[in-house]
């Protein structure tokens, strides 16, 4: 699946895939602090977002396995470029 067309949802998915909480990921994606907890929970249950998070996690794991000397950030960049 390609990147999500909604940029904030894509940023949210990338953040969650890297291990950040739903709340912090919603904030990082630019959602309103007053609703970030609710939005994070809703996005975490959204089918397209959940599929994207799974894809990104699999790509990160694959990149880390190939390049054990890379840090998580470099692995995420490489994984995202591969998708």
RODO-2510 file (C-alpha; in nm, 4 decimals, decimal comma):
residues 83
     n   res          X          Y          Z
     1     x     0,0000     0,0000     0,0000
     2     x     0,1387     0,3434    -0,0850
     3     x     0,1575     0,6241     0,1665
     4     x    -0,1751     0,7477     0,2987
     5     x    -0,3071     1,0407     0,0967
     6     x    -0,3834     1,2392     0,4117
     7     x    -0,0414     1,3686     0,5205
     8     x    -0,1325     1,3945     0,8898
     9     x    -0,2564     1,0348     0,8908
    10     x     0,0674     0,9227     0,7252
    11     x     0,2763     1,1065     0,9853
    12     x     0,0604     0,9498     1,2573
    13     x     0,1121     0,6009     1,1103
    14     x     0,4878     0,6500     1,0797
    15     x     0,5088     0,7702     1,4379
    16     x     0,3065     0,4782     1,5774
    17     x     0,5062     0,2310     1,3665
    18     x     0,8243     0,3635     1,5247
    19     x     0,6920     0,2905     1,8734
    20     x     0,5446     0,6234     1,9801
    21     x     0,2131     0,6211     2,1697
    22     x    -0,1159     0,6987     1,9953
    23     x    -0,1463     1,0242     2,1900
    24     x     0,2053     1,1441     2,1126
    25     x     0,1691     1,0355     1,7490
    26     x    -0,1505     1,2388     1,7123
    27     x     0,0274     1,5418     1,8561
    28     x     0,3279     1,4872     1,6272
    29     x     0,0927     1,4737     1,3291
    30     x    -0,0503     1,8117     1,4208
    31     x    -0,3853     1,7168     1,5670
    32     x    -0,5339     1,9483     1,8302
    33     x    -0,3927     1,8829     2,1786
    34     x    -0,7432     1,9032     2,3258
    35     x    -0,8529     1,6061     2,1102
    36     x    -0,5245     1,4248     2,0571
    37     x    -0,6107     1,1341     2,2865
    38     x    -0,9477     1,0780     2,1169
    39     x    -0,8068     1,1306     1,7679
    40     x    -0,5178     0,8944     1,8360
    41     x    -0,7583     0,6263     1,9517
    42     x    -0,9860     0,6761     1,6505
    43     x    -0,6981     0,6696     1,4027
    44     x    -0,5533     0,3607     1,5659
    45     x    -0,8814     0,1814     1,4919
    46     x    -0,9137     0,3112     1,1344
    47     x    -0,8631     0,0171     0,8946
    48     x    -0,6484     0,2004     0,6385
    49     x    -0,4307     0,3573     0,9060
    50     x    -0,3914     0,0238     1,0879
    51     x    -0,2887    -0,1513     0,7656
    52     x    -0,0353     0,1241     0,6966
    53     x     0,1086     0,0958     1,0496
    54     x     0,1510    -0,2801     1,0003
    55     x     0,3225    -0,2259     0,6647
    56     x     0,5594     0,0304     0,8111
    57     x     0,6427    -0,1920     1,1088
    58     x     0,7210    -0,4820     0,8741
    59     x     0,9375    -0,2588     0,6560
    60     x     1,1208    -0,1241     0,9616
    61     x     1,1846    -0,4752     1,0923
    62     x     1,3146    -0,5849     0,7518
    63     x     1,5431    -0,2822     0,7224
    64     x     1,6770    -0,3297     1,0763
    65     x     1,7431    -0,6957     1,0088
    66     x     1,9400    -0,6082     0,6943
    67     x     2,1284    -0,3216     0,8484
    68     x     2,1815    -0,3939     1,2138
    69     x     2,4266    -0,1076     1,2441
    70     x     2,1619     0,1472     1,1404
    71     x     1,9681     0,3391     1,3981
    72     x     1,5888     0,3339     1,4020
    73     x     1,5569     0,6668     1,2204
    74     x     1,7748     0,5559     0,9295
    75     x     1,5865     0,2263     0,9104
    76     x     1,2526     0,4095     0,8997
    77     x     1,3727     0,6359     0,6191
    78     x     1,4973     0,3396     0,4194
    79     x     1,1781     0,1430     0,4850
    80     x     0,9586     0,4316     0,3752
    81     x     1,1608     0,4759     0,0559
    82     x     1,1212     0,1051    -0,0214
    83     x     0,7412     0,1305    -0,0091
***
